[in-house]
Amino acid sequence: MSQDLERLKRIGWAVRAVFTLGITASLAGNVLHAEDNAISQAISAWSPMALLLTVELISRVPVRKGAASYARLAATAVIAGIAAWVSYWHMAGVATRYGETGASPFLLPFSVDGLIVVASISLVEIGGRIRSMTEPVIETPTVSAPASVVADTPSVVAADPAPAVEKVPVKRVTPRPASAAKVAKVAAKMPGASAVAIAEKAGVSPSTARRHLAAQRVTNASPTGPDPAEIPVLAAA
């Protein structure tokens, strides 16, 4: 990690030298375009110097999230825009004065301003990476219980409680007698009654009462004595 940090620092100084070269070229163009007096030259040199100081500040001071960081970036963009606009026309005028013709006087300032923009962005990026590598990492201390407390604490495995089963009351239902049994019971109590009367008393339909009564008559009419075929035949003496 130390080797990467040293390499980033060397690259940072190289990028800072490139950025200074671009600022020097812009500064020279502004001064040459100004009138031959100290006040005019100082006014022309101010915008490149302001951009140099602004980029150095944002590349060296850590960036924090919040409204202040966005305000700082916005102010840097405004200063860079002003410096680029002023330097462009100053350098275009100087290039025209010293023999550049055609589109060259108007394209040459773009090379200087583009170099300044790329170098300033690179400086900010390298400064952020260097700060991320050098800032200390704050670790949260882990508090562990003493060994004696851990040894004296019984290990209890809590079993999952069985789900409570809600008991549903069971309704006792007394089976009702079958229709045949009811018809037979009513017929025994009401001998000689009609099938309609028996059906009404038993709570069944007349057809059901007739069917059960017919079945009872067939059952009662079956012979209980011995089969005539089984009676022995006595020979006449």
C-alpha positions as CSV (number, residue, x, y, z in Angstrom):
1,M,0.0,0.0,0.0
2,S,2.9,2.4,0.7
3,Q,4.3,1.8,-2.8
4,D,0.9,2.7,-4.3
5,L,0.8,5.8,-2.2
6,E,4.2,7.0,-3.3
7,R,3.4,6.3,-6.9
8,L,0.2,8.4,-6.6
9,K,2.2,11.3,-5.0
10,R,4.7,11.2,-7.9
11,I,1.9,11.3,-10.4
12,G,0.3,14.1,-8.5
13,W,3.4,16.2,-8.7
14,A,3.7,15.5,-12.5
15,V,0.0,16.5,-13.1
16,R,0.5,19.6,-11.0
17,A,3.5,20.6,-13.2
18,V,1.4,20.1,-16.4
19,F,-1.4,22.2,-14.8
20,T,1.1,24.9,-13.9
21,L,2.4,24.9,-17.5
22,G,-1.1,25.4,-18.9
23,I,-1.8,28.3,-16.4
24,T,1.6,29.9,-17.3
25,A,0.7,29.8,-21.0
26,S,-2.7,31.3,-20.3
27,L,-1.1,33.9,-18.0
28,A,1.5,34.8,-20.7
29,G,-1.2,35.3,-23.3
30,N,-3.3,37.5,-21.0
31,V,-0.2,39.7,-20.1
32,L,0.9,40.0,-23.7
33,H,-2.5,41.1,-24.8
34,A,-2.8,43.8,-22.1
35,E,-1.6,47.3,-22.4
36,D,2.0,48.1,-21.5
37,N,1.4,49.1,-17.9
38,A,1.4,47.2,-14.5
39,I,-2.3,47.7,-13.8
40,S,-3.5,46.3,-17.1
41,Q,-1.1,43.4,-16.9
42,A,-2.2,42.6,-13.3
43,I,-5.9,42.7,-14.3
44,S,-5.2,40.3,-17.2
45,A,-3.2,37.9,-15.1
46,W,-5.8,37.7,-12.3
47,S,-8.2,35.1,-13.9
48,P,-5.6,32.4,-14.5
49,M,-4.1,32.9,-11.0
50,A,-7.6,32.6,-9.5
51,L,-8.2,29.4,-11.3
52,L,-4.8,28.0,-10.2
53,L,-5.5,28.8,-6.5
54,T,-9.0,27.4,-6.7
55,V,-7.9,24.1,-8.2
56,E,-5.1,23.8,-5.6
57,L,-7.7,24.3,-2.8
58,I,-10.2,21.8,-4.0
59,S,-7.5,19.2,-4.7
60,R,-5.9,19.5,-1.2
61,V,-8.9,20.1,1.1
62,P,-11.0,17.0,1.8
63,V,-14.4,17.0,0.2
64,R,-17.4,16.3,2.5
65,K,-21.0,15.7,1.6
66,G,-23.4,18.5,2.1
67,A,-24.4,21.9,0.7
68,A,-20.9,23.4,1.3
69,S,-19.2,20.9,-1.0
70,Y,-21.7,21.5,-3.8
71,A,-21.2,25.3,-3.3
72,R,-17.5,24.9,-3.6
73,L,-17.7,22.9,-6.8
74,A,-20.1,25.3,-8.3
75,A,-17.9,28.3,-7.4
76,T,-14.9,26.5,-9.0
77,A,-16.9,25.9,-12.2
78,V,-17.8,29.6,-12.4
79,I,-14.2,30.7,-11.9
80,A,-13.0,28.2,-14.5
81,G,-15.6,29.5,-17.0
82,I,-14.6,33.1,-16.4
83,A,-10.9,32.3,-16.8
84,A,-11.5,30.3,-19.9
85,W,-13.6,33.0,-21.5
86,V,-11.1,35.8,-20.8
87,S,-8.0,33.8,-21.7
88,Y,-9.6,32.6,-24.9
89,W,-9.9,36.1,-26.4
90,H,-6.6,37.3,-25.0
91,M,-4.7,34.4,-26.5
92,A,-6.6,34.7,-29.8
93,G,-5.6,38.4,-30.0
94,V,-2.0,37.6,-29.2
95,A,-1.8,34.8,-31.8
96,T,-3.2,37.1,-34.5
97,R,-0.8,39.9,-33.5
98,Y,2.2,37.5,-33.9
99,G,1.4,36.2,-37.3
100,E,-1.2,33.4,-36.9
101,T,-3.8,33.5,-39.6
102,G,-7.0,31.7,-40.6
103,A,-8.6,29.5,-37.9
104,S,-5.3,29.0,-36.0
105,P,-5.8,32.1,-33.7
106,F,-9.2,30.8,-32.7
107,L,-8.3,27.1,-32.2
108,L,-5.0,27.6,-30.3
109,P,-6.7,28.8,-27.1
110,F,-8.7,25.6,-26.9
111,S,-5.5,23.5,-26.6
112,V,-4.4,25.6,-23.6
113,D,-7.8,25.6,-21.9
114,G,-8.4,21.9,-22.5
115,L,-5.0,21.1,-21.0
116,I,-6.0,23.1,-17.9
117,V,-9.3,21.4,-17.5
118,V,-7.9,17.9,-17.8
119,A,-5.0,18.6,-15.4
120,S,-7.4,20.2,-12.8
121,I,-9.8,17.2,-12.9
122,S,-6.8,14.8,-12.6
123,L,-5.5,16.8,-9.6
124,V,-8.8,16.5,-7.8
125,E,-9.1,12.8,-8.5
126,I,-5.5,12.0,-7.3
127,G,-6.0,14.1,-4.2
128,G,-9.1,12.2,-3.3
129,R,-7.4,8.8,-3.7
130,I,-4.4,9.9,-1.6
131,R,-6.8,11.0,1.2
132,S,-8.7,7.7,1.1
133,M,-5.4,5.8,1.5
134,T,-4.0,7.9,4.3
135,E,-7.1,8.5,6.4
136,P,-7.1,6.1,9.5
137,V,-9.8,3.5,9.5
138,I,-11.8,3.7,12.7
139,E,-12.7,0.2,14.0
140,T,-15.5,-0.4,16.4
141,P,-14.2,-2.3,19.5
142,T,-15.8,-5.6,20.2
143,V,-16.7,-6.2,23.9
144,S,-16.4,-9.8,24.9
145,A,-17.7,-11.3,28.2
146,P,-15.1,-12.7,30.6
147,A,-14.3,-16.4,30.4
148,S,-15.6,-17.0,34.0
149,V,-19.0,-15.5,33.1
150,V,-19.2,-17.6,30.0
151,A,-18.2,-20.8,31.9
152,D,-20.8,-20.2,34.7
153,T,-23.6,-19.5,32.3
154,P,-25.6,-22.6,31.7
155,S,-26.4,-23.3,28.1
156,V,-30.1,-23.6,27.7
157,V,-31.6,-24.6,24.4
158,A,-35.0,-23.2,24.3
159,A,-37.4,-25.5,22.5
160,D,-40.0,-24.1,20.3
161,P,-43.3,-24.1,22.2
162,A,-45.9,-26.4,20.8
163,P,-48.7,-24.5,19.1
164,A,-51.8,-24.2,21.2
165,V,-54.6,-26.3,19.8
166,E,-58.0,-24.8,20.4
167,K,-60.5,-27.4,21.6
168,V,-63.7,-27.4,19.7
169,P,-66.7,-28.7,21.7
170,V,-68.2,-31.8,20.2
171,K,-71.9,-31.8,20.0
172,R,-73.4,-35.1,21.0
173,V,-76.1,-36.1,18.5
174,T,-78.6,-38.8,19.5
175,P,-79.2,-41.0,16.5
176,R,-82.8,-41.0,15.5
177,P,-84.5,-44.4,14.9
178,A,-84.7,-45.6,11.3
179,S,-88.0,-45.1,9.5
180,A,-88.7,-48.9,9.5
181,A,-88.3,-49.1,13.2
182,K,-90.6,-46.1,13.8
183,V,-93.2,-47.5,11.5
184,A,-93.1,-50.8,13.3
185,K,-93.4,-49.1,16.7
186,V,-96.4,-47.1,15.7
187,A,-98.1,-50.1,14.0
188,A,-97.6,-52.1,17.2
189,K,-99.3,-49.3,19.2
190,M,-102.1,-48.7,16.7
191,P,-103.2,-52.2,15.4
192,G,-105.7,-52.0,12.6
193,A,-104.8,-48.4,11.7
194,S,-104.5,-47.3,8.2
195,A,-101.2,-46.7,6.5
196,V,-101.9,-43.0,6.2
197,A,-102.5,-42.7,10.0
198,I,-99.4,-44.7,10.8
199,A,-97.3,-42.6,8.4
200,E,-98.6,-39.4,10.0
201,K,-97.8,-40.6,13.5
202,A,-94.4,-41.9,12.6
203,G,-93.5,-38.8,10.6
204,V,-92.8,-40.5,7.3
205,S,-94.6,-40.4,4.0
206,P,-97.5,-42.8,3.3
207,S,-95.6,-44.6,0.6
208,T,-92.7,-45.2,3.0
209,A,-95.2,-46.5,5.7
210,R,-96.8,-48.8,3.2
211,R,-93.4,-50.2,2.1
212,H,-92.3,-50.9,5.6
213,L,-95.7,-52.4,6.6
214,A,-95.6,-54.8,3.6
215,A,-92.1,-55.9,4.5
216,Q,-93.3,-56.6,8.1
217,R,-96.3,-58.7,6.9
218,V,-94.0,-60.8,4.7
219,T,-91.7,-61.3,7.6
220,N,-94.5,-62.3,10.0
221,A,-96.1,-64.6,7.4
222,S,-93.0,-66.9,7.0
223,P,-93.6,-70.5,8.5
224,T,-91.9,-71.2,11.8
225,G,-92.7,-74.9,11.9
226,P,-90.8,-77.7,10.2
227,D,-90.8,-78.0,6.5
228,P,-93.5,-80.4,5.3
229,A,-91.0,-82.2,3.1
230,E,-89.0,-83.1,6.2
231,I,-92.0,-84.8,8.0
232,P,-91.5,-88.6,7.8
233,V,-94.1,-90.7,6.0
234,L,-95.5,-93.5,8.1
235,A,-96.4,-96.7,6.3
236,A,-99.9,-98.1,6.9
237,A,-99.9,-101.2,9.0
